[in-house]
Amino acid sequence: MRMLKFLLWKELIQIYRDPSIIMILFIMPMIQLLILPLAADYEIKNINLGVVDHDHTEYSRKLVNKVVSSGYFRLKDYSPTFQQGLKAIESDKTDLILEIPPHFERDLVKENQASLFVAVDAVNGVKAGLGGAYIQRIIQGDNQDIRTQWMPEQRLNPQPVIEVTTADWYNPNMNYRVFMVPGILVMLVTMIGSSFASNNIVREKEMGTIEQINVSPIKKMQFILGKLIPFWMLALVVLTVGLLIARFVYGIVPLGHYITIYIFATIYLLAILGLGLLLSTYAQTQQQSMLVSFFVTMIFNLLSGLYTPIESMPAWAQMITRFNPVSYFIEVMRMVMLKGSGLADIKYQILALVGFAVFFNSWAILNYRKRSG
Amino acid sequence: MKPITVENIVKTYPAKNGVVTALKGISFAVDKGEIFGLIGPDGAGKTSLFRILTTLLLADSGSASIDGFDVISDYKQIRKRVGYMPGKFSLYQDLSVQENLEFFATIFNTTIKENYDLVKEIYQQIEPFKTRKAGQLSGGMKQKLALCCALIHKPSVLFLDEPTTGVDAVSRKEFWEMLYRLKVQGITMLVSTPYMDEASLCDRVALIQKGELLSVNTPKGITGEFKKPLWSVKANDMFRLMNDIKKDASVESCYPFGQVHHVVFKTQENSKEELERIAYTGNYSEVEINLIEPNIEDCFMALMQA
């Protein structure tokens, strides 16, 4: 016990004396949490719109006005022909063309129907998809307006229309940050857990100090615990800083208990630190361990459901995410913060993480040798 | 029961083309309280042997024991009773002198107070800097601190891997004085060094070359094995002189040694006359020819060629 206490003391002194670690530990998460959620927004705004109006009537003008006033589109180009409108897309001036055919108003009034043409630049898939959807919704809304305008006296709609009303549960305003901040927090804790601990052990290898430890009667378990606990504590501190930022900067108050988050984070960190330890038993230089942990955390983060929903991944990728501890933590963070889930609701995730922790740590302990062959 | 016994230790490392044999069946034994020197050039296998004896490395074959404990089966016992000072400075550079010492005392389940007597004399020399970080110490002070850390758990056998490499002459002398004081306390020491002049400071030395022991003896014994007379030659143009001497058929070896050349002849007769003749025909000036006593380095050179 005295030995373990001393190992921890030594580790904390070393961390405290290394100003770069402190900087990375506290400044990096703050900057990431303050910048990323504001910048990396899924909502697509400022789509550059090109209009080709062959009709030039009140209806066509009204339609264009409606599209522009939605806030999603900026009218960038107004061309007389479709060819010229396409040129604007080619030169990247616009992202989307709305072509209003000649006699649009006449057809709509006389024949009760008219068609519009929308061409979208699909180089950026997300922008194209969302832009197309937005404009469709606006045009549909416009259509509805016109219909109500024409048949004000009719009580019953002769043509029944199914109207869909949506209510967004758990995040009623569809606030993107509420959903993104917990995820980014998980990403940060993961980076600290996996790369800091492994780098620290590999540094001892590089300095040769591990030789001195290996010739001592110190037990494997004590050595590994002496490395795990300080970084486990540090990661929890960073998590706390992140939760404070979430609360006071973004006003995100978790619906569930903070205790639930900490209990899960504790188990999660054991798994991630175990992974870091495992890397360190294989790596010989800090460069190796940095690159490998960078690679692993990148894959974990991209396949975690932070940026793209897991449900929309192909089946094989969904299989991979089951072996990704990060995806469980992101899921749990969102569940606890937005839905107010308790321990009972996340027992399946806890179980999975306990499995990861046991797996990574036992592999690391088995592979850590005080002597070489 | 000898503190260190080594029997037929073989160690190979995998290499690109086949294997590199670092140790080719080495055997020797060290007596209690002895300073045993392992002398050999870089790459002779000294560090491999140290790592095997300190239970950090497994040998391919052969056996070794420390204080009667086998390095493979009883490694836990060995780790309690050996001190190891690696060739490369490997203490925590970002911890202070005192913190390093405390750390190593703790991981060996002891305290500084308990064994302060043993390190007192050495530690007092670095005590004025005890709050300084180890990375900021001078080379000699680093070695003293490393020695303190290796001694703090009162080991019965001390392994010193090139402790004086890269240390200035004064510190080297001080360091050896410290080793003598430890010897008085009954600590057995295995010291490796690439410096031949340090060999005469050991009780016994083993000359090691390419993984093989050339000779194990006392420093006196080793120089005694050198039977042929040894000549030192000095003249104005040393480089040309060496070439001229080497050309002579009766010369066995000639190598530079400080400001002179050391020459050994195949036969023992008329060697001085032969050297004088070479000097005369080559028109050398300021010629000095002396018969000298061989030292360890001469023996090493002779054994290497044998």
Interface residues (C-beta under 8 A of the other chain):
Chain A: R2 M3 F6 L7 K10 I13 Q14 R17 D18 M207 G208 T209 E211 Q212 I213 N214 V215 S216 P217 I218 K370 R371 S372 G373
Chain B: T54 T55 L56 L57 L58 Y75 K76 R79 K80 V82 Y84 P86 K88 F89 S90 L91 Y92 Q93 D94 L95 E99 E102 F103 F104 T106 I107 F108 N109 C149
